[in-house]
Structure formats: C-alpha cells, structure tokens
Amino acid sequence: WAGYVDSTPDGVPAIGEVEGIPGFVLAAGFSGHGFGIGPGAGHMIADIITGSEPIVDPRPYWPERFKTAAWGKVAEF
C-alpha cells in the first residue's frame, strides 16, 4: 500500500468557502479519516453550499483559521 495522507497542521479538516474565491468550497485535510467522517462532512458541505442551517457548527473547520497560524497564534513571516 502506498498513498498520500493529506493533513492540516492542527489535524482538523479545512471545510468552508475560501475567502477571495466566491463559490469555492474547500474540503481537505481529513488525514486518512475521510471514509469515517465523510458522510457527516458531506452533509455539512451540502448545507454550506445550499445555504441551509449546517448540522454542526462549521466555524471550527473554516480554512481561514490558518491565517493566524496552525495553533491560533499570529503567523510571523
């Protein structure tokens, strides 16, 4: 077996519309758990896209959380 396991710095998937690219919804970084959490994530993504009330709070998954760095600290570049 060989493959690539995508992951985010904090280990939590990035799910949500990408700021600056209207209509582009990102769902990545499931770190190998996509099969298990895929149905719930898919439902939440569908809710986001259709404008329905999400089944869970999507804010912890927003891709924009990395603007302050992986652990919520201000990034120094």
Secondary structure, 3 states (H helix, E strand, C coil): CCCCCCECCCCCCEEEECCCCCCCEEEECECCCHHHHHHHHHHHHHHHHHCCCCCCCCHHHCHHHHHHCCCCCCCCC
